[in-house]
């Protein structure tokens, strides 16, 4: 029997008083193995650019938002399957 793998949603973090957040670039693609603290994508507000980092080691199983998408705090960007 295979062990059950846990999947974790990667959410847009609360980055202050940002009214508009844009996902400008993915640094990974579906199927990529990532390490904890690896920068997965870049989020831009009117004031600054913020990287979204992986909370743990795993595999990107699904990207839910495309590059250049407008996103909101708490919205799911991707699904990470952790080891």
Phi and psi in radians as a Rosetta constraint file:
Dihedral C 1 N 2 CA 2 C 2 CIRCULARHARMONIC -1.313 0.35
Dihedral N 2 CA 2 C 2 N 3 CIRCULARHARMONIC 2.497 0.35
Dihedral C 2 N 3 CA 3 C 3 CIRCULARHARMONIC -1.197 0.35
Dihedral N 3 CA 3 C 3 N 4 CIRCULARHARMONIC 2.578 0.35
Dihedral C 3 N 4 CA 4 C 4 CIRCULARHARMONIC -1.308 0.35
Dihedral N 4 CA 4 C 4 N 5 CIRCULARHARMONIC 2.261 0.35
Dihedral C 4 N 5 CA 5 C 5 CIRCULARHARMONIC -1.667 0.35
Dihedral N 5 CA 5 C 5 N 6 CIRCULARHARMONIC 2.402 0.35
Dihedral C 5 N 6 CA 6 C 6 CIRCULARHARMONIC -1.573 0.35
Dihedral N 6 CA 6 C 6 N 7 CIRCULARHARMONIC 2.356 0.35
Dihedral C 6 N 7 CA 7 C 7 CIRCULARHARMONIC -1.920 0.35
Dihedral N 7 CA 7 C 7 N 8 CIRCULARHARMONIC 2.368 0.35
Dihedral C 7 N 8 CA 8 C 8 CIRCULARHARMONIC -2.141 0.35
Dihedral N 8 CA 8 C 8 N 9 CIRCULARHARMONIC 2.246 0.35
Dihedral C 8 N 9 CA 9 C 9 CIRCULARHARMONIC -1.293 0.35
Dihedral N 9 CA 9 C 9 N 10 CIRCULARHARMONIC 2.451 0.35
Dihedral C 9 N 10 CA 10 C 10 CIRCULARHARMONIC -1.734 0.35
Dihedral N 10 CA 10 C 10 N 11 CIRCULARHARMONIC 2.059 0.35
Dihedral C 10 N 11 CA 11 C 11 CIRCULARHARMONIC -1.870 0.35
Dihedral N 11 CA 11 C 11 N 12 CIRCULARHARMONIC 2.698 0.35
Dihedral C 11 N 12 CA 12 C 12 CIRCULARHARMONIC -1.164 0.35
Dihedral N 12 CA 12 C 12 N 13 CIRCULARHARMONIC 2.133 0.35
Dihedral C 12 N 13 CA 13 C 13 CIRCULARHARMONIC -1.303 0.35
Dihedral N 13 CA 13 C 13 N 14 CIRCULARHARMONIC 2.818 0.35
Dihedral C 13 N 14 CA 14 C 14 CIRCULARHARMONIC -1.362 0.35
Dihedral N 14 CA 14 C 14 N 15 CIRCULARHARMONIC 1.880 0.35
Dihedral C 14 N 15 CA 15 C 15 CIRCULARHARMONIC -1.944 0.35
Dihedral N 15 CA 15 C 15 N 16 CIRCULARHARMONIC 0.768 0.35
Dihedral C 15 N 16 CA 16 C 16 CIRCULARHARMONIC 1.562 0.35
Dihedral N 16 CA 16 C 16 N 17 CIRCULARHARMONIC -2.644 0.35
Dihedral C 16 N 17 CA 17 C 17 CIRCULARHARMONIC -1.518 0.35
Dihedral N 17 CA 17 C 17 N 18 CIRCULARHARMONIC 0.768 0.35
Dihedral C 17 N 18 CA 18 C 18 CIRCULARHARMONIC -1.395 0.35
Dihedral N 18 CA 18 C 18 N 19 CIRCULARHARMONIC 2.113 0.35
Dihedral C 18 N 19 CA 19 C 19 CIRCULARHARMONIC -1.497 0.35
Dihedral N 19 CA 19 C 19 N 20 CIRCULARHARMONIC -0.679 0.35
Dihedral C 19 N 20 CA 20 C 20 CIRCULARHARMONIC -2.087 0.35
Dihedral N 20 CA 20 C 20 N 21 CIRCULARHARMONIC 2.248 0.35
Dihedral C 20 N 21 CA 21 C 21 CIRCULARHARMONIC -2.195 0.35
Dihedral N 21 CA 21 C 21 N 22 CIRCULARHARMONIC 2.326 0.35
Dihedral C 21 N 22 CA 22 C 22 CIRCULARHARMONIC -2.123 0.35
Dihedral N 22 CA 22 C 22 N 23 CIRCULARHARMONIC 2.335 0.35
Dihedral C 22 N 23 CA 23 C 23 CIRCULARHARMONIC -1.491 0.35
Dihedral N 23 CA 23 C 23 N 24 CIRCULARHARMONIC 1.841 0.35
Dihedral C 23 N 24 CA 24 C 24 CIRCULARHARMONIC -1.637 0.35
Dihedral N 24 CA 24 C 24 N 25 CIRCULARHARMONIC -0.389 0.35
Dihedral C 24 N 25 CA 25 C 25 CIRCULARHARMONIC -2.801 0.35
Dihedral N 25 CA 25 C 25 N 26 CIRCULARHARMONIC 2.390 0.35
Dihedral C 25 N 26 CA 26 C 26 CIRCULARHARMONIC -1.679 0.35
Dihedral N 26 CA 26 C 26 N 27 CIRCULARHARMONIC 2.363 0.35
Dihedral C 26 N 27 CA 27 C 27 CIRCULARHARMONIC -1.744 0.35
Dihedral N 27 CA 27 C 27 N 28 CIRCULARHARMONIC -0.034 0.35
Dihedral C 27 N 28 CA 28 C 28 CIRCULARHARMONIC -2.363 0.35
Dihedral N 28 CA 28 C 28 N 29 CIRCULARHARMONIC 2.946 0.35
Dihedral C 28 N 29 CA 29 C 29 CIRCULARHARMONIC -2.316 0.35
Dihedral N 29 CA 29 C 29 N 30 CIRCULARHARMONIC 2.938 0.35
Dihedral C 29 N 30 CA 30 C 30 CIRCULARHARMONIC -1.005 0.35
Dihedral N 30 CA 30 C 30 N 31 CIRCULARHARMONIC 2.378 0.35
Dihedral C 30 N 31 CA 31 C 31 CIRCULARHARMONIC 1.655 0.35
Dihedral N 31 CA 31 C 31 N 32 CIRCULARHARMONIC -0.212 0.35
Dihedral C 31 N 32 CA 32 C 32 CIRCULARHARMONIC -1.236 0.35
Dihedral N 32 CA 32 C 32 N 33 CIRCULARHARMONIC 2.416 0.35
Dihedral C 32 N 33 CA 33 C 33 CIRCULARHARMONIC -1.486 0.35
Dihedral N 33 CA 33 C 33 N 34 CIRCULARHARMONIC 2.280 0.35
Dihedral C 33 N 34 CA 34 C 34 CIRCULARHARMONIC -2.167 0.35
Dihedral N 34 CA 34 C 34 N 35 CIRCULARHARMONIC 2.730 0.35
Dihedral C 34 N 35 CA 35 C 35 CIRCULARHARMONIC -1.863 0.35
Dihedral N 35 CA 35 C 35 N 36 CIRCULARHARMONIC 2.722 0.35
Dihedral C 35 N 36 CA 36 C 36 CIRCULARHARMONIC -0.945 0.35
Dihedral N 36 CA 36 C 36 N 37 CIRCULARHARMONIC 2.392 0.35
Dihedral C 36 N 37 CA 37 C 37 CIRCULARHARMONIC 1.276 0.35
Dihedral N 37 CA 37 C 37 N 38 CIRCULARHARMONIC 0.065 0.35
Dihedral C 37 N 38 CA 38 C 38 CIRCULARHARMONIC -1.214 0.35
Dihedral N 38 CA 38 C 38 N 39 CIRCULARHARMONIC 2.400 0.35
Dihedral C 38 N 39 CA 39 C 39 CIRCULARHARMONIC -1.296 0.35
Dihedral N 39 CA 39 C 39 N 40 CIRCULARHARMONIC 2.097 0.35
Dihedral C 39 N 40 CA 40 C 40 CIRCULARHARMONIC -1.641 0.35
Dihedral N 40 CA 40 C 40 N 41 CIRCULARHARMONIC -0.699 0.35
Dihedral C 40 N 41 CA 41 C 41 CIRCULARHARMONIC -2.718 0.35
Dihedral N 41 CA 41 C 41 N 42 CIRCULARHARMONIC 2.977 0.35
Dihedral C 41 N 42 CA 42 C 42 CIRCULARHARMONIC -2.026 0.35
Dihedral N 42 CA 42 C 42 N 43 CIRCULARHARMONIC 2.308 0.35
Dihedral C 42 N 43 CA 43 C 43 CIRCULARHARMONIC -1.986 0.35
Dihedral N 43 CA 43 C 43 N 44 CIRCULARHARMONIC 2.385 0.35
Dihedral C 43 N 44 CA 44 C 44 CIRCULARHARMONIC -2.162 0.35
Dihedral N 44 CA 44 C 44 N 45 CIRCULARHARMONIC 2.362 0.35
Dihedral C 44 N 45 CA 45 C 45 CIRCULARHARMONIC -1.974 0.35
Dihedral N 45 CA 45 C 45 N 46 CIRCULARHARMONIC -3.103 0.35
Dihedral C 45 N 46 CA 46 C 46 CIRCULARHARMONIC -1.172 0.35
Dihedral N 46 CA 46 C 46 N 47 CIRCULARHARMONIC -0.298 0.35
Dihedral C 46 N 47 CA 47 C 47 CIRCULARHARMONIC -1.888 0.35
Dihedral N 47 CA 47 C 47 N 48 CIRCULARHARMONIC -0.485 0.35
Dihedral C 47 N 48 CA 48 C 48 CIRCULARHARMONIC -2.817 0.35
Dihedral N 48 CA 48 C 48 N 49 CIRCULARHARMONIC 2.949 0.35
Dihedral C 48 N 49 CA 49 C 49 CIRCULARHARMONIC -1.903 0.35
Dihedral N 49 CA 49 C 49 N 50 CIRCULARHARMONIC 2.360 0.35
Dihedral C 49 N 50 CA 50 C 50 CIRCULARHARMONIC -2.238 0.35
Dihedral N 50 CA 50 C 50 N 51 CIRCULARHARMONIC 2.315 0.35
Dihedral C 50 N 51 CA 51 C 51 CIRCULARHARMONIC -1.458 0.35
Dihedral N 51 CA 51 C 51 N 52 CIRCULARHARMONIC 2.563 0.35
Dihedral C 51 N 52 CA 52 C 52 CIRCULARHARMONIC -1.738 0.35
Dihedral N 52 CA 52 C 52 N 53 CIRCULARHARMONIC 2.100 0.35
Dihedral C 52 N 53 CA 53 C 53 CIRCULARHARMONIC -1.797 0.35
Dihedral N 53 CA 53 C 53 N 54 CIRCULARHARMONIC 2.647 0.35
Dihedral C 53 N 54 CA 54 C 54 CIRCULARHARMONIC -1.235 0.35
Dihedral N 54 CA 54 C 54 N 55 CIRCULARHARMONIC 2.300 0.35
Dihedral C 54 N 55 CA 55 C 55 CIRCULARHARMONIC -1.302 0.35
Dihedral N 55 CA 55 C 55 N 56 CIRCULARHARMONIC -0.282 0.35
Dihedral C 55 N 56 CA 56 C 56 CIRCULARHARMONIC -2.892 0.35
Dihedral N 56 CA 56 C 56 N 57 CIRCULARHARMONIC 2.991 0.35
Dihedral C 56 N 57 CA 57 C 57 CIRCULARHARMONIC -1.176 0.35
Dihedral N 57 CA 57 C 57 N 58 CIRCULARHARMONIC 2.531 0.35
Dihedral C 57 N 58 CA 58 C 58 CIRCULARHARMONIC 3.036 0.35
Dihedral N 58 CA 58 C 58 N 59 CIRCULARHARMONIC -2.821 0.35
Dihedral C 58 N 59 CA 59 C 59 CIRCULARHARMONIC -2.236 0.35
Dihedral N 59 CA 59 C 59 N 60 CIRCULARHARMONIC 2.352 0.35
Dihedral C 59 N 60 CA 60 C 60 CIRCULARHARMONIC -1.319 0.35
Dihedral N 60 CA 60 C 60 N 61 CIRCULARHARMONIC 1.914 0.35
Dihedral C 60 N 61 CA 61 C 61 CIRCULARHARMONIC -1.646 0.35
Dihedral N 61 CA 61 C 61 N 62 CIRCULARHARMONIC -0.435 0.35
Dihedral C 61 N 62 CA 62 C 62 CIRCULARHARMONIC -2.709 0.35
Dihedral N 62 CA 62 C 62 N 63 CIRCULARHARMONIC 2.278 0.35
Dihedral C 62 N 63 CA 63 C 63 CIRCULARHARMONIC -1.763 0.35
Dihedral N 63 CA 63 C 63 N 64 CIRCULARHARMONIC 2.162 0.35
Dihedral C 63 N 64 CA 64 C 64 CIRCULARHARMONIC -1.732 0.35
Dihedral N 64 CA 64 C 64 N 65 CIRCULARHARMONIC -0.386 0.35
Dihedral C 64 N 65 CA 65 C 65 CIRCULARHARMONIC -2.139 0.35
Dihedral N 65 CA 65 C 65 N 66 CIRCULARHARMONIC 2.368 0.35
Dihedral C 65 N 66 CA 66 C 66 CIRCULARHARMONIC -1.460 0.35
Dihedral N 66 CA 66 C 66 N 67 CIRCULARHARMONIC 2.773 0.35
Dihedral C 66 N 67 CA 67 C 67 CIRCULARHARMONIC -0.937 0.35
Dihedral N 67 CA 67 C 67 N 68 CIRCULARHARMONIC 2.480 0.35
Dihedral C 67 N 68 CA 68 C 68 CIRCULARHARMONIC 1.265 0.35
Dihedral N 68 CA 68 C 68 N 69 CIRCULARHARMONIC 0.283 0.35
Dihedral C 68 N 69 CA 69 C 69 CIRCULARHARMONIC -1.418 0.35
Dihedral N 69 CA 69 C 69 N 70 CIRCULARHARMONIC 2.538 0.35
Dihedral C 69 N 70 CA 70 C 70 CIRCULARHARMONIC -1.476 0.35
Dihedral N 70 CA 70 C 70 N 71 CIRCULARHARMONIC 2.277 0.35
Dihedral C 70 N 71 CA 71 C 71 CIRCULARHARMONIC -2.284 0.35
Dihedral N 71 CA 71 C 71 N 72 CIRCULARHARMONIC 2.900 0.35
Dihedral C 71 N 72 CA 72 C 72 CIRCULARHARMONIC -2.165 0.35
Dihedral N 72 CA 72 C 72 N 73 CIRCULARHARMONIC 2.725 0.35
Dihedral C 72 N 73 CA 73 C 73 CIRCULARHARMONIC -0.952 0.35
Dihedral N 73 CA 73 C 73 N 74 CIRCULARHARMONIC 2.304 0.35
Dihedral C 73 N 74 CA 74 C 74 CIRCULARHARMONIC 1.564 0.35
Dihedral N 74 CA 74 C 74 N 75 CIRCULARHARMONIC -0.174 0.35
Dihedral C 74 N 75 CA 75 C 75 CIRCULARHARMONIC -1.289 0.35
Dihedral N 75 CA 75 C 75 N 76 CIRCULARHARMONIC 2.505 0.35
Dihedral C 75 N 76 CA 76 C 76 CIRCULARHARMONIC -1.329 0.35
Dihedral N 76 CA 76 C 76 N 77 CIRCULARHARMONIC 2.244 0.35
Dihedral C 76 N 77 CA 77 C 77 CIRCULARHARMONIC -1.751 0.35
Dihedral N 77 CA 77 C 77 N 78 CIRCULARHARMONIC -0.643 0.35
Dihedral C 77 N 78 CA 78 C 78 CIRCULARHARMONIC -2.813 0.35
Dihedral N 78 CA 78 C 78 N 79 CIRCULARHARMONIC 2.987 0.35
Dihedral C 78 N 79 CA 79 C 79 CIRCULARHARMONIC -2.064 0.35
Dihedral N 79 CA 79 C 79 N 80 CIRCULARHARMONIC 2.249 0.35
Dihedral C 79 N 80 CA 80 C 80 CIRCULARHARMONIC -1.918 0.35
Dihedral N 80 CA 80 C 80 N 81 CIRCULARHARMONIC 2.194 0.35
Dihedral C 80 N 81 CA 81 C 81 CIRCULARHARMONIC -1.673 0.35
Dihedral N 81 CA 81 C 81 N 82 CIRCULARHARMONIC 2.076 0.35
Dihedral C 81 N 82 CA 82 C 82 CIRCULARHARMONIC -1.597 0.35
Dihedral N 82 CA 82 C 82 N 83 CIRCULARHARMONIC 2.692 0.35
